[in-house]
Amino acid sequence: MCGGTHRKMKAVKEDGRGQFGVNMEPLILLLQLFCVAAGRDPLQIDPHRVSGLLGKDVRLDCTFDRGRTRADLQIHWDRIERSLYKRVHSYHSGRDDLHDQDADYRGRTSLFPEDFSNGNASLLISNVRVADAGAYSCFVVYPSGPEEHRKELVVLAPYTDPELTYDELLDSLTCNSSGGFPLASLSWTHTSGQDYTSASSTQAHLSPMGVYDIHSTLRGDFKKEDMCCSIFNRDLDETKTHCFGRETPVCVHSWRLRRRITKFSSPVTIKLLGLEFNGIPSLMNSCVWAFKNKGDFQNVAKADMEGAVNGKPLEIKLTEFITLKKEKFLKLTDNNGFEDMQECLNRWNEEAKTEKSVFVFVYRCDRVMSVKLKKEIEQLLMDLTTLSGLYPYVVLTFMNRNGSKALETFSWPESLRVFFVHNYTKDDKKRSSARDLTFLEFLQACIVKAGGAEQQRALMR
């Protein structure tokens, strides 16, 4: 195991990030600790790992010799973290003793007292979380002293079916899958069997729930109708594949997204931030028109107006529960970063107490970005993540195909996902299903990020 771990660690980039852009340093440290334990500790981790599904119950088995135990049976379950033991569950004097139980496990653990006579000291963990993964120790106390048995819990979560969309302007396919654990591999293949994975750009990010969202873009000379995207979760031995075929045209994907957005029933405000003349009002217009899918194009966000009127905050109700809000335009000062930024952060912090918000930074990607501006934007994204507990999204509006180069500027861990959009305007309102789809995908991503687990499951039906 350790030899294989060493080979994998050598493949990690020097900056500590793997091929998906995920911070690998904590994982490397954990693997190193396991190798040390396996080499020096006579009480090695049980090679028969126990797998638990995220959100389900899992049972860690532990058996003992009932004939050797004391009259006062004592059972202790601990979680092992860096040679430290964290109490998970205890039993003695004929009852559970949860006085020293770690707060992360309160209300989620139980033993099987009816099976103690059969030498069963197994532990049940309910509503398994990603953070529950790791090494566990079962202590049974005999007159001669405690005897320890170890188990390793691996937490797994299935990924959603891959969703494929086509951007006719960039001539690219995108594949999205979310909610899985551990990190899965993504591949692109042609129906003829040719592998296009090396031509793709793939990123994976940990969501606030501790699961992975994977996003991949494929550009090149290929026939899109014959391309397939596959997600392989090795630990679950599960592969999910979606092919961009004629049986699922873009208009069908758009219809499904509109339906999901309409079904969303938890109040959320999508707060759009950015500098003046970077396309925020046009983005609002485009989202509204793509969602309504009928009628003539309307300039509901007054995108043709400049100056003070256009700079004021503006709210538009997309549905009863979803609000698009243009914040006051950001203005970069000479010495103190963005103007009134601390005041804005304080206000957003107060608003977070009464509303669920998703922050989105909008930037016109054909504009040159100074070093100072990049630094201030990066700090803003980190501040917003700290404030809301959710990574902000980035939307890049562009005037030509070369806009995709701006992705390098926003390839930070804090920008969980970057969307390219070609805004509808009064002078450029030629409609297409593929163009609508980019705005609908953006809206769905925002509300899924803001919604709880139940809302997310409902949206994916």
Secondary structure as UniProt FT lines:
FT   HELIX           2..10
FT   TURN            14..15
FT   TURN            19..20
FT   HELIX           25..40
FT   STRAND          50..53
FT   TURN            54..55
FT   STRAND          58..60
FT   HELIX           66..68
FT   STRAND          75..81
FT   TURN            82..83
FT   STRAND          84..92
FT   TURN            93..94
FT   STRAND          95..96
FT   TURN            99..100
FT   HELIX           103..105
FT   TURN            106..107
FT   STRAND          109..110
FT   HELIX           113..118
FT   STRAND          123..125
FT   HELIX           130..132
FT   STRAND          134..142
FT   TURN            143..144
FT   STRAND          145..157
FT   STRAND          163..167
FT   TURN            168..171
FT   STRAND          172..181
FT   STRAND          185..190
FT   TURN            191..192
FT   HELIX           197..199
FT   STRAND          200..206
FT   TURN            208..209
FT   STRAND          212..219
FT   HELIX           224..226
FT   STRAND          227..233
FT   HELIX           234..236
FT   STRAND          238..243
FT   TURN            246..247
FT   HELIX           250..263
FT   STRAND          268..275
FT   TURN            276..277
FT   HELIX           280..292
FT   TURN            300..301
FT   TURN            303..304
FT   HELIX           308..311
FT   STRAND          314..317
FT   STRAND          322..326
FT   TURN            339..340
FT   HELIX           341..351
FT   TURN            352..354
FT   STRAND          357..364
FT   TURN            365..366
FT   HELIX           371..388
FT   STRAND          393..397
FT   HELIX           401..410
FT   TURN            413..414
FT   STRAND          418..421
FT   TURN            426..427
FT   HELIX           433..450
FT   HELIX           453..459
//
